[in-house]
Amino acid sequence: MTTPLDLTTAGLTPFSIHCDQALFRVNSGVPIREALSHVSDLLHLSKLLTEYAAMVRGTDRYAWASHYLQEMSKAVIDDVLKVLGASGHNRSQ
C-alpha cells in the first residue's frame, strides 16, 4: 500500500504563464515531504520580502520577488494536491 511518504510530485503543474505557454513547470518525482519543505522556505522568504517592501520606501522590486516566490509556491502545492487527490488520500479515508 502506498503511504503519503512514498508519494512524489506529478510534474503536471505549470507556472509563470506567458503568451498562453508555461515558462516553468514543477518537476515530477520529488518526494512530497521535500516539496512541501521547500514550499515552506519559499513562503517564508516571500513573507520577509513582503514585509520589507511594505515598510521601506522604494523597495517595490521586493514585492515582485515576493510575487514570483508565491507563484512558485502555489504551483508546488497545487501539484502535491493533484497527487494526493489522485492517490485517494483524502479526508474520507
LOSE-428457 format. One record per residue: x, y, z of N, C-alpha, C, O in turn; residue number from 1. Coordinates in steps of 0.2 Angstrom, whole numbers, plus 5000, padded with zeros to 4 digits. Each point is the difference from the previous one (the first is absolute). Example, Ala and Ser with C-alpha at 12.3 -4.5 7.8 and 13.67 -1.06 7.14 Angstrom:
LOSE-428457
@nc1 5066	nc2 4972	nc3 5039	cac1 4996	cac2 5006	cac3 5000	cc1 5004	cc2 5006	cc3 5000	oc1 5005	oc2 4999	oc3 5003	resi 1
@nc1 4993	nc2 5006	nc3 4993	cac1 5004	cac2 5006	cac3 5001	cc1 4996	cc2 5005	cc3 5003	oc1 5003	oc2 5006	oc3 5001	resi 2
This chain:
LOSE-428457
@nc1 5004	nc2 4994	nc3 5000	cac1 4996	cac2 5006	cac3 5000	cc1 5004	cc2 5006	cc3 5000	oc1 5005	oc2 5001	oc3 5004	resi 1
@nc1 4994	nc2 5004	nc3 4992	cac1 5003	cac2 5006	cac3 5000	cc1 4998	cc2 5005	cc3 5005	oc1 4994	oc2 5001	oc3 5002	resi 2
@nc1 5011	nc2 5001	nc3 5002	cac1 4999	cac2 5005	cac3 5005	cc1 5002	cc2 5007	cc3 4997	oc1 5003	oc2 5001	oc3 4995	resi 3
@nc1 4994	nc2 5005	nc3 5009	cac1 5002	cac2 5006	cac3 4997	cc1 5007	cc2 5002	cc3 5000	oc1 5003	oc2 5004	oc3 4996	resi 4
@nc1 5001	nc2 4992	nc3 5008	cac1 5008	cac2 5001	cac3 5000	cc1 5003	cc2 4997	cc3 4994	oc1 5005	oc2 5002	oc3 4998	resi 5
@nc1 4991	nc2 4993	nc3 4999	cac1 5003	cac2 4997	cac3 4994	cc1 4998	cc2 5005	cc3 4993	oc1 5003	oc2 4998	oc3 4995	resi 6
@nc1 4993	nc2 5006	nc3 5006	cac1 4997	cac2 5004	cac3 4994	cc1 5005	cc2 5005	cc3 4998	oc1 5004	oc2 5003	oc3 5004	resi 7
@nc1 4996	nc2 4999	nc3 4989	cac1 5005	cac2 5005	cac3 4998	cc1 4996	cc2 5005	cc3 4995	oc1 4994	oc2 4998	oc3 4999	resi 8
@nc1 5009	nc2 5007	nc3 5000	cac1 4996	cac2 5005	cac3 4996	cc1 4999	cc2 4997	cc3 4993	oc1 5003	oc2 4996	oc3 4997	resi 9
@nc1 4991	nc2 5007	nc3 5000	cac1 4998	cac2 4997	cac3 4993	cc1 5003	cc2 5004	cc3 4994	oc1 5001	oc2 4997	oc3 4995	resi 10
@nc1 5001	nc2 5009	nc3 5006	cac1 5003	cac2 5004	cac3 4995	cc1 4995	cc2 5002	cc3 4995	oc1 5002	oc2 5001	oc3 4994	resi 11
@nc1 4992	nc2 5000	nc3 5008	cac1 4995	cac2 5002	cac3 4996	cc1 4998	cc2 5008	cc3 5000	oc1 4997	oc2 5002	oc3 4996	resi 12
@nc1 5006	nc2 5001	nc3 5009	cac1 4998	cac2 5007	cac3 5001	cc1 5005	cc2 5005	cc3 4997	oc1 5005	oc2 5000	oc3 5002	resi 13
@nc1 4992	nc2 5004	nc3 4994	cac1 5005	cac2 5005	cac3 4997	cc1 4999	cc2 5007	cc3 5004	oc1 4995	oc2 5001	oc3 5004	resi 14
@nc1 5010	nc2 5003	nc3 4995	cac1 4999	cac2 5007	cac3 5003	cc1 5004	cc2 5005	cc3 4996	oc1 5004	oc2 4998	oc3 4995	resi 15
@nc1 4995	nc2 5008	nc3 5006	cac1 5003	cac2 5005	cac3 4996	cc1 4998	cc2 5000	cc3 4993	oc1 5004	oc2 4998	oc3 4995	resi 16
@nc1 4989	nc2 5003	nc3 5004	cac1 4997	cac2 4999	cac3 4993	cc1 5001	cc2 5006	cc3 4996	oc1 4998	oc2 5006	oc3 5003	resi 17
@nc1 5005	nc2 4994	nc3 4991	cac1 5000	cac2 5006	cac3 4996	cc1 4998	cc2 4997	cc3 4993	oc1 5002	oc2 4995	oc3 4997	resi 18
@nc1 4994	nc2 5010	nc3 5000	cac1 4998	cac2 4998	cac3 4993	cc1 4996	cc2 4993	cc3 5000	oc1 5002	oc2 4996	oc3 4995	resi 19
@nc1 4995	nc2 5003	nc3 5010	cac1 4996	cac2 4993	cac3 5000	cc1 5005	cc2 4994	cc3 5000	oc1 4998	oc2 4995	oc3 4999	resi 20
@nc1 5008	nc2 5006	nc3 5003	cac1 5005	cac2 4995	cac3 5001	cc1 5003	cc2 5000	cc3 5007	oc1 5002	oc2 5005	oc3 5002	resi 21
@nc1 4999	nc2 4989	nc3 5001	cac1 5004	cac2 5000	cac3 5006	cc1 5007	cc2 5001	cc3 4999	oc1 5003	oc2 4997	oc3 4996	resi 22
@nc1 5000	nc2 5008	nc3 5008	cac1 5007	cac2 5000	cac3 5000	cc1 5004	cc2 4995	cc3 5004	oc1 5005	oc2 4998	oc3 4999	resi 23
@nc1 4992	nc2 5000	nc3 5007	cac1 5002	cac2 4996	cac3 5004	cc1 4995	cc2 4994	cc3 5002	oc1 4994	oc2 5002	oc3 4999	resi 24
@nc1 5008	nc2 4993	nc3 5004	cac1 4996	cac2 4995	cac3 5002	cc1 5003	cc2 4996	cc3 5006	oc1 5006	oc2 5000	oc3 5001	resi 25
@nc1 4990	nc2 4998	nc3 5004	cac1 5002	cac2 4996	cac3 5005	cc1 5003	cc2 4993	cc3 4998	oc1 4997	oc2 4997	oc3 4995	resi 26
@nc1 5009	nc2 5001	nc3 5007	cac1 5003	cac2 4994	cac3 4998	cc1 4996	cc2 4994	cc3 5003	oc1 4998	oc2 5001	oc3 5006	resi 27
@nc1 5002	nc2 4994	nc3 4991	cac1 4997	cac2 4994	cac3 5002	cc1 5005	cc2 4996	cc3 5004	oc1 5006	oc2 5000	oc3 4999	resi 28
@nc1 4992	nc2 4996	nc3 5006	cac1 5004	cac2 4995	cac3 5003	cc1 5003	cc2 5003	cc3 5007	oc1 5004	oc2 4996	oc3 5003	resi 29
@nc1 4995	nc2 5010	nc3 4999	cac1 5002	cac2 5002	cac3 5006	cc1 4996	cc2 4998	cc3 5006	oc1 4994	oc2 5001	oc3 5000	resi 30
@nc1 5009	nc2 4996	nc3 5005	cac1 4996	cac2 4998	cac3 5006	cc1 4996	cc2 5005	cc3 5002	oc1 5002	oc2 5006	oc3 5001	resi 31
@nc1 4991	nc2 4993	nc3 5001	cac1 4996	cac2 5005	cac3 5002	cc1 5002	cc2 5004	cc3 5007	oc1 5000	oc2 5006	oc3 5000	resi 32
@nc1 5003	nc2 4990	nc3 5004	cac1 5003	cac2 5003	cac3 5006	cc1 5005	cc2 5005	cc3 4998	oc1 5000	oc2 5006	oc3 5003	resi 33
@nc1 5005	nc2 4993	nc3 4993	cac1 5005	cac2 5005	cac3 4997	cc1 4997	cc2 5006	cc3 4997	oc1 5002	oc2 5005	oc3 5001	resi 34
@nc1 4993	nc2 4993	nc3 4995	cac1 4996	cac2 5006	cac3 4996	cc1 4997	cc2 5005	cc3 5005	oc1 5001	oc2 5006	oc3 4999	resi 35
@nc1 4996	nc2 4991	nc3 5006	cac1 4996	cac2 5004	cac3 5005	cc1 5005	cc2 5004	cc3 5004	oc1 4999	oc2 5006	oc3 5002	resi 36
@nc1 5007	nc2 4991	nc3 5000	cac1 5005	cac2 5003	cac3 5004	cc1 5002	cc2 5006	cc3 4996	oc1 5002	oc2 5006	oc3 5003	resi 37
@nc1 5000	nc2 4993	nc3 4990	cac1 5002	cac2 5006	cac3 4996	cc1 4995	cc2 5005	cc3 5000	oc1 5002	oc2 5006	oc3 5000	resi 38
@nc1 4992	nc2 4992	nc3 4999	cac1 4994	cac2 5005	cac3 5000	cc1 5000	cc2 5005	cc3 5006	oc1 4999	oc2 5006	oc3 5000	resi 39
@nc1 5002	nc2 4990	nc3 5006	cac1 5000	cac2 5004	cac3 5006	cc1 5006	cc2 5005	cc3 5000	oc1 4999	oc2 5006	oc3 5002	resi 40
@nc1 5007	nc2 4992	nc3 4995	cac1 5005	cac2 5005	cac3 5000	cc1 4999	cc2 5006	cc3 4995	oc1 5001	oc2 5006	oc3 5001	resi 41
@nc1 4996	nc2 4992	nc3 4993	cac1 4998	cac2 5005	cac3 4995	cc1 4995	cc2 5005	cc3 5003	oc1 5001	oc2 5006	oc3 4999	resi 42
@nc1 4994	nc2 4992	nc3 5005	cac1 4995	cac2 5004	cac3 5003	cc1 5003	cc2 5004	cc3 5005	oc1 4998	oc2 5006	oc3 5001	resi 43
@nc1 5006	nc2 4992	nc3 5003	cac1 5004	cac2 5004	cac3 5005	cc1 5004	cc2 5005	cc3 4997	oc1 4999	oc2 5006	oc3 5003	resi 44
@nc1 5004	nc2 4993	nc3 4992	cac1 5004	cac2 5005	cac3 4997	cc1 4995	cc2 5006	cc3 4997	oc1 5001	oc2 5006	oc3 5000	resi 45
@nc1 4994	nc2 4991	nc3 4997	cac1 4995	cac2 5005	cac3 4997	cc1 4997	cc2 5004	cc3 5005	oc1 4999	oc2 5006	oc3 4999	resi 46
@nc1 5000	nc2 4991	nc3 5007	cac1 4997	cac2 5004	cac3 5006	cc1 5005	cc2 5006	cc3 5002	oc1 4998	oc2 5006	oc3 5001	resi 47
@nc1 5008	nc2 4992	nc3 4999	cac1 5005	cac2 5005	cac3 5002	cc1 5001	cc2 5006	cc3 4995	oc1 5000	oc2 5005	oc3 5002	resi 48
@nc1 5000	nc2 4993	nc3 4992	cac1 5000	cac2 5005	cac3 4994	cc1 4994	cc2 5004	cc3 5000	oc1 5001	oc2 5006	oc3 4999	resi 49
@nc1 4993	nc2 4992	nc3 5002	cac1 4994	cac2 5003	cac3 5001	cc1 5000	cc2 5005	cc3 5005	oc1 4998	oc2 5006	oc3 4999	resi 50
@nc1 5004	nc2 4992	nc3 5007	cac1 5001	cac2 5005	cac3 5006	cc1 5005	cc2 5005	cc3 4999	oc1 4998	oc2 5006	oc3 5001	resi 51
@nc1 5007	nc2 4993	nc3 4996	cac1 5005	cac2 5005	cac3 4998	cc1 4998	cc2 5005	cc3 4995	oc1 5001	oc2 5006	oc3 5001	resi 52
@nc1 4995	nc2 4991	nc3 4994	cac1 4998	cac2 5005	cac3 4995	cc1 4994	cc2 5004	cc3 5003	oc1 5000	oc2 5006	oc3 4997	resi 53
@nc1 4997	nc2 4992	nc3 5007	cac1 4994	cac2 5004	cac3 5003	cc1 5003	cc2 5005	cc3 5005	oc1 4997	oc2 5005	oc3 5001	resi 54
@nc1 5009	nc2 4994	nc3 5002	cac1 5003	cac2 5005	cac3 5005	cc1 5005	cc2 5005	cc3 4997	oc1 5001	oc2 5005	oc3 5003	resi 55
@nc1 5002	nc2 4993	nc3 4992	cac1 5005	cac2 5005	cac3 4997	cc1 4999	cc2 5003	cc3 4994	oc1 4998	oc2 4996	oc3 4995	resi 56
@nc1 5002	nc2 5010	nc3 5004	cac1 4999	cac2 5004	cac3 4994	cc1 5005	cc2 4997	cc3 4994	oc1 5006	oc2 4999	oc3 5002	resi 57
@nc1 4991	nc2 5001	nc3 4992	cac1 5004	cac2 4998	cac3 4994	cc1 5003	cc2 4993	cc3 5000	oc1 5005	oc2 4998	oc3 4997	resi 58
@nc1 4991	nc2 4997	nc3 5006	cac1 5002	cac2 4993	cac3 5000	cc1 4995	cc2 4996	cc3 4996	oc1 4998	oc2 4994	oc3 5002	resi 59
@nc1 4998	nc2 5009	nc3 4993	cac1 4995	cac2 4996	cac3 4996	cc1 5003	cc2 4994	cc3 4997	oc1 4997	oc2 4995	oc3 4998	resi 60
@nc1 5010	nc2 5005	nc3 5000	cac1 5003	cac2 4994	cac3 4997	cc1 4999	cc2 4994	cc3 5005	oc1 5000	oc2 4994	oc3 4998	resi 61
@nc1 5000	nc2 5007	nc3 5009	cac1 4999	cac2 4995	cac3 5004	cc1 4993	cc2 4997	cc3 5000	oc1 4999	oc2 4994	oc3 5001	resi 62
@nc1 4996	nc2 5010	nc3 4997	cac1 4993	cac2 4998	cac3 4999	cc1 5000	cc2 4995	cc3 4994	oc1 4996	oc2 4995	oc3 5001	resi 63
@nc1 5007	nc2 5007	nc3 4994	cac1 5000	cac2 4995	cac3 4994	cc1 5004	cc2 4994	cc3 5002	oc1 4997	oc2 4994	oc3 4998	resi 64
@nc1 5008	nc2 5006	nc3 5005	cac1 5004	cac2 4994	cac3 5002	cc1 4995	cc2 4995	cc3 5005	oc1 4999	oc2 4994	oc3 4999	resi 65
@nc1 4997	nc2 5010	nc3 5005	cac1 4995	cac2 4996	cac3 5004	cc1 4995	cc2 4997	cc3 4996	oc1 4998	oc2 4994	oc3 5001	resi 66
@nc1 5000	nc2 5010	nc3 4994	cac1 4994	cac2 4997	cac3 4995	cc1 5003	cc2 4994	cc3 4997	oc1 4996	oc2 4995	oc3 4999	resi 67
@nc1 5010	nc2 5005	nc3 4998	cac1 5002	cac2 4994	cac3 4997	cc1 5001	cc2 4994	cc3 5005	oc1 4999	oc2 4994	oc3 4998	resi 68
@nc1 5004	nc2 5007	nc3 5008	cac1 5000	cac2 4995	cac3 5004	cc1 4993	cc2 4997	cc3 5002	oc1 5000	oc2 4994	oc3 5001	resi 69
@nc1 4995	nc2 5010	nc3 5000	cac1 4994	cac2 4998	cac3 5001	cc1 4997	cc2 4996	cc3 4994	oc1 4997	oc2 4994	oc3 5001	resi 70
@nc1 5004	nc2 5008	nc3 4993	cac1 4998	cac2 4996	cac3 4994	cc1 5003	cc2 4993	cc3 5000	oc1 4997	oc2 4995	oc3 4998	resi 71
@nc1 5010	nc2 5005	nc3 5004	cac1 5003	cac2 4993	cac3 5000	cc1 4997	cc2 4996	cc3 5005	oc1 4999	oc2 4994	oc3 4999	resi 72
@nc1 5000	nc2 5009	nc3 5007	cac1 4997	cac2 4996	cac3 5006	cc1 4994	cc2 4997	cc3 4998	oc1 4998	oc2 4994	oc3 5002	resi 73
@nc1 4997	nc2 5010	nc3 4995	cac1 4994	cac2 4998	cac3 4998	cc1 5000	cc2 4994	cc3 4995	oc1 4996	oc2 4995	oc3 5001	resi 74
@nc1 5008	nc2 5005	nc3 4995	cac1 5001	cac2 4995	cac3 4995	cc1 5002	cc2 4993	cc3 5003	oc1 4997	oc2 4995	oc3 4998	resi 75
@nc1 5008	nc2 5006	nc3 5007	cac1 5002	cac2 4994	cac3 5003	cc1 4994	cc2 4997	cc3 5004	oc1 4999	oc2 4994	oc3 5000	resi 76
@nc1 4998	nc2 5010	nc3 5004	cac1 4994	cac2 4998	cac3 5004	cc1 4995	cc2 4997	cc3 4996	oc1 4997	oc2 4995	oc3 5001	resi 77
@nc1 5001	nc2 5008	nc3 4993	cac1 4995	cac2 4998	cac3 4996	cc1 5002	cc2 4993	cc3 4997	oc1 4996	oc2 4995	oc3 4999	resi 78
@nc1 5010	nc2 5004	nc3 4999	cac1 5003	cac2 4993	cac3 4998	cc1 4999	cc2 4995	cc3 5005	oc1 4998	oc2 4994	oc3 4999	resi 79
@nc1 5004	nc2 5008	nc3 5007	cac1 4999	cac2 4995	cac3 5006	cc1 4993	cc2 4998	cc3 5001	oc1 4998	oc2 4994	oc3 5001	resi 80
@nc1 4998	nc2 5011	nc3 4998	cac1 4992	cac2 4998	cac3 5001	cc1 4998	cc2 4996	cc3 4995	oc1 4995	oc2 4996	oc3 5001	resi 81
@nc1 5007	nc2 5005	nc3 4993	cac1 4998	cac2 4995	cac3 4994	cc1 5002	cc2 4993	cc3 5002	oc1 4996	oc2 4995	oc3 4998	resi 82
@nc1 5010	nc2 5004	nc3 5004	cac1 5003	cac2 4993	cac3 5002	cc1 4995	cc2 4997	cc3 5006	oc1 4998	oc2 4995	oc3 4999	resi 83
@nc1 5001	nc2 5009	nc3 5006	cac1 4996	cac2 4998	cac3 5006	cc1 4993	cc2 4998	cc3 4998	oc1 4997	oc2 4995	oc3 5002	resi 84
@nc1 5000	nc2 5009	nc3 4993	cac1 4994	cac2 4999	cac3 4998	cc1 4999	cc2 4994	cc3 4995	oc1 4995	oc2 4996	oc3 5001	resi 85
@nc1 5010	nc2 5003	nc3 4995	cac1 5000	cac2 4994	cac3 4996	cc1 5002	cc2 4994	cc3 5003	oc1 4998	oc2 4994	oc3 4998	resi 86
@nc1 5005	nc2 5006	nc3 5008	cac1 5002	cac2 4994	cac3 5004	cc1 4995	cc2 4998	cc3 5004	oc1 5001	oc2 4995	oc3 5004	resi 87
@nc1 4993	nc2 5009	nc3 4997	cac1 4995	cac2 4998	cac3 5004	cc1 5001	cc2 5001	cc3 5007	oc1 4997	oc2 4998	oc3 5005	resi 88
@nc1 5009	nc2 5006	nc3 4997	cac1 5001	cac2 5002	cac3 5007	cc1 4996	cc2 5007	cc3 5001	oc1 5003	oc2 5005	oc3 4999	resi 89
@nc1 4991	nc2 4994	nc3 5003	cac1 4996	cac2 5006	cac3 5002	cc1 4997	cc2 4999	cc3 5007	oc1 5001	oc2 4995	oc3 5003	resi 90
@nc1 4995	nc2 5009	nc3 4999	cac1 4998	cac2 5000	cac3 5007	cc1 4995	cc2 4995	cc3 5001	oc1 4999	oc2 4998	oc3 5006	resi 91
@nc1 4998	nc2 4999	nc3 4989	cac1 4994	cac2 4995	cac3 5001	cc1 5003	cc2 4993	cc3 5002	oc1 4997	oc2 4996	oc3 5002	resi 92
@nc1 5010	nc2 5004	nc3 4998	cac1 5003	cac2 4993	cac3 5001	cc1 5003	cc2 5000	cc3 5007	oc1 5002	oc2 4995	oc3 5002	resi 93
